[in-house]
Amino acid sequence: MNFRQRLAHDEPEINLIPLIDILLVILIFLAATTSFHRLQQLNINLPQAAAEPITADPLVIAISQDGMVALGTDLLEGTNVQDLVASLQKATAAQTDPLLLINADALAPHQAVIRVMEAARLAGIRQVSFATQGP
Protein backbone atom coordinates (compact mmCIF):
# COMPACT_ATOMS: atom_id res chain seq x y z
CA MET A 1 0.00 0.00 0.00
CA ASN A 2 1.06 3.43 -0.84
CA PHE A 3 0.28 5.78 1.98
CA ARG A 4 1.04 9.34 1.36
CA GLN A 5 2.46 11.26 4.21
CA ARG A 6 1.23 14.72 4.88
CA LEU A 7 3.68 17.46 4.85
CA ALA A 8 3.68 19.99 7.67
CA HIS A 9 3.03 22.92 5.33
CA ASP A 10 0.08 21.22 3.59
CA GLU A 11 -3.02 22.91 5.12
CA PRO A 12 -6.66 22.68 4.05
CA GLU A 13 -7.75 25.57 1.87
CA ILE A 14 -11.09 27.31 1.48
CA ASN A 15 -12.24 27.84 -2.07
CA LEU A 16 -13.92 31.28 -2.27
CA ILE A 17 -15.31 30.97 -5.80
CA PRO A 18 -18.41 28.92 -4.85
CA LEU A 19 -19.06 31.29 -1.93
CA ILE A 20 -18.93 34.31 -4.26
CA ASP A 21 -21.24 32.54 -6.73
CA ILE A 22 -23.84 31.88 -4.02
CA LEU A 23 -23.67 35.47 -2.76
CA LEU A 24 -24.15 36.84 -6.28
CA VAL A 25 -27.19 34.62 -6.82
CA ILE A 26 -28.70 35.84 -3.52
CA LEU A 27 -27.97 39.46 -4.47
CA ILE A 28 -29.62 39.04 -7.88
CA PHE A 29 -32.65 37.37 -6.26
CA LEU A 30 -33.05 40.22 -3.74
CA ALA A 31 -32.69 42.89 -6.42
CA ALA A 32 -35.27 41.20 -8.64
CA THR A 33 -37.89 40.74 -5.91
CA THR A 34 -37.62 44.13 -4.17
CA SER A 35 -40.04 46.86 -5.17
CA PHE A 36 -38.72 50.40 -5.06
CA HIS A 37 -41.93 52.43 -5.18
CA ARG A 38 -43.77 54.10 -2.33
CA LEU A 39 -47.34 53.27 -1.48
CA GLN A 40 -49.51 56.03 -0.03
CA GLN A 41 -52.25 55.03 2.35
CA LEU A 42 -54.44 58.05 1.71
CA ASN A 43 -54.42 60.29 -1.31
CA ILE A 44 -55.73 63.63 -0.07
CA ASN A 45 -55.80 67.15 -1.38
CA LEU A 46 -55.54 69.73 1.37
CA PRO A 47 -57.99 72.65 1.14
CA GLN A 48 -56.87 76.18 0.46
CA ALA A 49 -58.15 79.05 2.59
CA ALA A 50 -58.23 82.76 2.03
CA ALA A 51 -59.24 84.39 5.29
CA GLU A 52 -60.63 87.86 5.59
CA PRO A 53 -59.81 89.99 8.63
CA ILE A 54 -62.26 89.73 11.50
CA THR A 55 -64.41 92.86 11.62
CA ALA A 56 -66.28 92.10 14.85
CA ASP A 57 -64.73 92.25 18.29
CA PRO A 58 -64.27 88.57 19.18
CA LEU A 59 -64.53 87.01 22.59
CA VAL A 60 -61.06 85.51 23.15
CA ILE A 61 -60.60 82.30 25.12
CA ALA A 62 -57.13 80.86 25.73
CA ILE A 63 -56.16 77.28 26.58
CA SER A 64 -52.73 76.60 28.07
CA GLN A 65 -50.66 73.47 27.64
CA ASP A 66 -51.81 72.39 31.12
CA GLY A 67 -55.48 72.57 30.07
CA MET A 68 -56.20 75.76 32.03
CA VAL A 69 -58.76 78.08 30.42
CA ALA A 70 -58.81 81.89 30.45
CA LEU A 71 -61.66 84.01 29.15
CA GLY A 72 -60.19 87.34 28.09
CA THR A 73 -57.83 88.18 30.93
CA ASP A 74 -59.71 86.22 33.62
CA LEU A 75 -58.59 82.71 34.54
CA LEU A 76 -61.62 80.45 34.85
CA GLU A 77 -61.78 78.34 37.98
CA GLY A 78 -63.99 75.51 36.74
CA THR A 79 -62.86 73.59 33.73
CA ASN A 80 -65.94 71.40 33.29
CA VAL A 81 -68.43 72.12 30.54
CA GLN A 82 -71.16 73.54 32.79
CA ASP A 83 -68.82 76.14 34.32
CA LEU A 84 -67.55 77.13 30.88
CA VAL A 85 -71.13 77.47 29.56
CA ALA A 86 -72.05 79.77 32.46
CA SER A 87 -68.96 81.93 31.89
CA LEU A 88 -69.55 82.16 28.13
CA GLN A 89 -73.24 83.03 28.56
CA LYS A 90 -72.34 85.74 31.07
CA ALA A 91 -69.69 87.20 28.72
CA THR A 92 -71.96 87.14 25.64
CA ALA A 93 -75.18 88.35 27.28
CA ALA A 94 -75.05 91.77 25.57
CA GLN A 95 -74.03 90.50 22.11
CA THR A 96 -76.48 89.32 19.47
CA ASP A 97 -74.21 87.12 17.35
CA PRO A 98 -70.95 86.66 19.28
CA LEU A 99 -67.71 85.42 17.74
CA LEU A 100 -65.49 83.16 19.85
CA LEU A 101 -61.77 83.09 19.08
CA ILE A 102 -59.91 80.12 20.59
CA ASN A 103 -56.20 80.53 21.28
CA ALA A 104 -54.93 77.06 22.14
CA ASP A 105 -51.33 76.18 22.89
CA ALA A 106 -49.79 73.67 20.48
CA LEU A 107 -49.32 71.25 23.38
CA ALA A 108 -52.79 71.82 24.85
CA PRO A 109 -54.77 68.63 25.47
CA HIS A 110 -57.27 67.84 22.75
CA GLN A 111 -59.93 67.24 25.40
CA ALA A 112 -59.60 70.81 26.68
CA VAL A 113 -60.21 72.25 23.21
CA ILE A 114 -63.20 69.96 22.64
CA ARG A 115 -64.59 70.94 26.06
CA VAL A 116 -64.44 74.65 25.09
CA MET A 117 -66.07 73.94 21.73
CA GLU A 118 -68.86 71.97 23.42
CA ALA A 119 -69.41 74.79 25.91
CA ALA A 120 -69.60 77.30 23.06
CA ARG A 121 -72.22 75.17 21.32
CA LEU A 122 -74.29 74.86 24.51
CA ALA A 123 -73.96 78.62 25.15
CA GLY A 124 -75.42 79.34 21.71
CA ILE A 125 -72.25 80.66 20.08
CA ARG A 126 -72.40 79.72 16.42
CA GLN A 127 -69.24 81.43 15.20
CA VAL A 128 -66.13 79.73 16.55
CA SER A 129 -62.72 80.43 15.11
CA PHE A 130 -59.21 79.24 15.92
CA ALA A 131 -56.19 81.52 16.09
CA THR A 132 -53.18 80.27 14.16
CA GLN A 133 -49.65 81.38 13.71
CA GLY A 134 -48.30 82.05 10.24
CA PRO A 135 -44.97 80.81 8.92
N, C-alpha and C positions, 0 to 999 in steps of 0.2 A: 504494500500500500504506500501510496505517495501522499504523505501528509505535508501540507505546506505550513511552514512556521510563519507566524506573524512577526513582522518587524515592529520595533518599538515606535517608529515614526508613522506607521500606517494607522490612521484614525478614521472613524466613520465620517462621512461627509453628508451634508444636507444639500439636496438639489433644489435650488430656488425657482427653477423654470416652471414646474407644475404649480407651485404656490402662486406665482405671478399670473399664470393662466387662470386659476380659479378666482383670484381677486379681480381680474379684468372681466370675467364673465359676470360676477356679482355686481360690479360697477355698471356694466351695460344693462343688466336686468333692472337695477334701481333707477337708472336714467330713463329707461323705456316705460316704466310703470308709474313714475311720479308725474303728477299734474302740476303745472306751474301757473295756474290762474286762480284769482281770488273769487270766492263766492260771497255775495252780499246777502244777508238775511232779509233785510227790508230795503226796498227801493223807494225812497221818499223824496219829495221835493218840498223844501222848506218854504213857507210863505214869506212874502215880502210885505213890509209895512211902511207906510208913510204917515207919520203921526203929525197932527196939527197941535200947536200949543194950546194948553188948557186955558180957557177964558174965564171960567168960574173959579171961585176961591175954594179949593178942595179942603176937606177935612183930612188931616194927615195922621196916620196911625203908624207907629214904628214897632218892629219886632226885633229884639236883640238875639244874639246867638244862644243865649240861655233860655229863650222862650218868654222873656219878660215883654210886656206890652205897654206902650205909652201912647196916649191920645193927646196929640199936640205936644205940650210940654209937661203934661201931668202923667206920672207913672200910675197905671191902674193896679189896684191891689188884687182884685180877683181875676183869675185867668180862665175861669170856666165860661161857657157860652152865655149863661144867663146874666152874669155880671157885665160881660162885654156888650150884650144887647141893651142893658139898662144904661150904660155909659154912652153908647152910640145914640140911643133915642133921646137922651138928655142933651147931647151936643148938637143934634140935628132937629131939635124941636121947632126952631124958627125958620128953617129952610124948607122950600117946597120940593125941590128935586136935588138932594145933596149928592156930592161927588166924594167918594172915599179914595184916598191915595194911600196905598200900602207900601211902606219902606221896610223891607225885610232884609236882614243880614244874610249874606251868602251861606253862612253856616247855621242859620236859624232852623229849628226843627220843622219839618213839613207839617206836623200836626198843629203847631201854633199858627201857621198861616191858614190852614184849613179852618181852624177854630174861629179866626177873625173873619174869614169869608162867610162862614155859617152865621155868625152873629150879625154881619152886615145884611145878609138875606132876611133874617128874622126881624131886624130893625126896619126893614122896608127900604133899604138903600139899594137902588137898582144899578147905579153907576159905580163900578169898582175898577180901579186902575192900579197897576203896579209900577213903582219907580224903578228905573234901570239906570245903569251906568254905561255910557258910551265908551268906545275904544280909545 
